[in-house]
């Protein structure tokens, strides 16, 4: 783990620069590569969405402007009635796939995305959260190089839409037993968690009967068969707002 001083310096940098980097970069690839002649693993990112037009453009740009390729980006919208569709159309040539139609909730939407995903590494990113510029590069480096690492958890920056000072949420995994002691608190922050396809093939789909704790349920199911490797990197920002 980083020293306390290094953590503070890193957090300060992210507060000052991290939230806006995707707006400062204007160039986008013509199209995300569906096929790429490289030994690097393809990462599939799924974004479930419903009426998050105030935030989803930041989310999309944070994926499209990653310093890493190949990336497969799938957005599954539940039939939004705000300006979400206009934003999706604005970026559609850069997306691998997107659709907007009624669904049975976000767990169902994420599963629809997983059913189309072809990447060797999987994750989902909610439509009001975002990655930092080197997130997917860091993830690929760990999950591609360390054959004993099947899933990883990093740190997350809790960002408030009312401009309150962001808070660093440290990610960690000790054991499945400790995680299940949720009344003591646990450090598994969904936007900063990634896993290899072998995990998905063993664990399967999200429980579509759950829409608020489906992520905790999924981590618990993963941990029955695999450990999470904790890395000391801030991988994502999670947005807290009144909506």
Secondary structure, 3 states (H helix, E strand, C coil): CCCHHHHHHHHHHHHHHHHHHHHHCCCCCCCCCCCCCCCCCCEEEEEEECCCCCCHHHHHHHHHCCCCCCEEEEEEECCCCCCHHHHHHHHHHHCCEEEECCCCCHHHHHHHHHHHCCCCEEEECCCCCEECCCHHHHHHHHHHHCCCCCEEEEEEEEEECCCCCCEEECCCCCCHHHHHCHHHCCCCCHHHEEEEHHHHHHHCCCCCCCCCCHHHHHHHHHHCCCCEEEEEEEEEEEEECCC
